[in-house]
Amino acid sequence: METNIFLIIPVALAIGTLAGVVIGFFMRRRSGEIQRGAISIEASTVSGRGAFANRKIKKGEIIERCPAIEVDEGDVGGELVNYVFYGNTEDKRLVAMGYGMLFNHSADPNVAYYRQDSALGLELVLWTLRDVSKGEELFYNYGENWWITRQP
């Protein structure tokens, strides 16, 4: 019996395509969502992107440690001015890596943060002020000064 290459190639391609579809189905993630640990980044209920709880989070739990760089206030411009934190002094700003830049504001926040010098360098540490339900958006208070500096 002779091997028919014209039959083997289409069958192999069909099996490969089917296997790819099945594997893709089981490995897929929801579109528009980025996850890490207790937090996911999704479309916000308030504005743009926001941080959401992937699971129930207890009061006082540290949910993110963001490596940060402290820079002079004058080095921050453009849209970046809306994503930095106040530094150690009035003329310093913290540029936080990680999800820390994507939390929205609330006058009734469920998250707070503090600046910490660690063995690896400066960090912005985010922790919960109360128990947070799975799926709840996470907010911290930007502070009165943030709003005053953005008035027309």
N, C-alpha and C positions, 0 to 999 in steps of 0.2 A: 504494500500500500504506500502510495506516494503522499508526502506532506504537501498540502495546498496552502501556500503562503498567502494567497488572496483571501482565504477564509480565516487564517490564524490572526492576521493583523487587525481586521475589523473587530474580531471577538476580543482580542487583548485590549484594544482601545475602549471598547464598550465596558469591559470589566473594570478597567482603570478609572473611567469616568464615573461609573457607579460607586466604586470604592471612594473616590474623592468627594462625591455628594454625601455619602453616608458619614464619612469622617468629618466633613465640614458641618453637617447637621449637629453632631454631638459636641463639636468643639466651638461652636459659634458663641458670640457674645452679643448682647443687645447693642444695637447701633447707637452711637452718641454717648456712650457711658464709658468712663475710665474708672477703674477700681484699684484700690490698694488698702489692705487692712480693713479698718472700721469705716472708711470713707470712700464714697464714689463721687465723681464729678459728672453732673448732668445739667440739662436745661433747668434754670432756676424758675421758681414761682415768682420771683421779684424782678430780676434783671439778668440777662445773659446767662452765664454759667453759675452754678452754685455747688456747694458741698452738701452731701446727704449721708445719713447714717445707713450703713449696710446691715447693721444689726442693732439690737438694743445696747445702749451705752450707759453705763452707770455714772452717777454724779461723781465728779472728781477724777475721772479717768483721763489720762493723757491720750489724746487721739492722733496727735501729729507732732513730730519734732522736725522742724524745717531748718536745714542749714541756712545760715544768713550771712550777708556781707554788710558791714556798716560803711556807708559812704557819706561824703559831705552833701548837704542839702542842695548845693549848687550843681552837683553832678547828676541830679535827677530832673528830668524834663519830659515834655510830651505826655503821652498817655501813661507812662510809668509812674508819674506823680500820684496816680489814683490807686497804685498797688503796693506802695511802700509803707513802712511803719515808722513811728517815731523812734529815734535812736537813744543812746545813752545821754546825749546832751541836746539842747534846742536846735543846733545846727547839723545834727547827724540824722541819717535815715537808714533803716534796715531794709535791704532787699532780700526777701525770703524766697527760698526755693521750695519745691514741693507744692502741696495743695494750699498752703497757708494764704497765698495771694488770692484765692478764689472764693473765700467766704464772703457772703454779703452782710450788710448792716441790718441790725434791728435795735430799737430802743429797749427791747426786752430780750436780750441775747441768751442763748443756751450754751455759749462757748466763751472762754476768756483766753488770754495769752500772756506770757511773760518772756522776757529776754533772759537767756542763760548762757554763760560761758562754760563750755564743756571741754573735755579732753581733746575733742576733734575740732573745736572752734566754736564760734558764736552760733547759737540756735534760737529760734523762735518756737516756744513750746505752747501748744494749744491743748486745753483741757475743758471738760464739761462742767458747767455750773449747776446742772440738775440732770436727772435721768432723761435720756433722749430715746424716743421710740424709733424702731426700724423704719426707714423711709422718710424720716423727718429732716427738713432742711436745717443745716447748722449755720448759726449767725453769731457774730460778735458785734459789739458796739464800737463804731469807728471813733467815737469821741466828739465832743462839741467842737474842738479846734479844727477837726477835719472838715466839718460843714462850714464853719466860718471862713476858712481859706478858699472855699469854692463858691462863695456868694458873688453874684455879678456886680 
